[in-house]
Amino acid sequence: MNLDTFKEYLNIHKISLEQDLEKIDYVNSHHFYRVKEAEIELCNHLLGVLDEH
């Protein structure tokens, strides 16, 4: 897998995570909401690192 393919995968995965986040009830599932936010931030970080190279 080359870096462009990996970046595209991460972008698609991030969209999926954001869609999942929209479905989580923050009040009743606060922990799961925060975990999903962390997963999105990780994708953002990885994409940022890949953009530097």
Secondary structure, DSSP 8 states (H G I E B T S, - for coil): --HHHHHHHHHHHHHHHHHHHHHS-TTT-HHHHHHHHHHHHHHHHHHHHHHH-
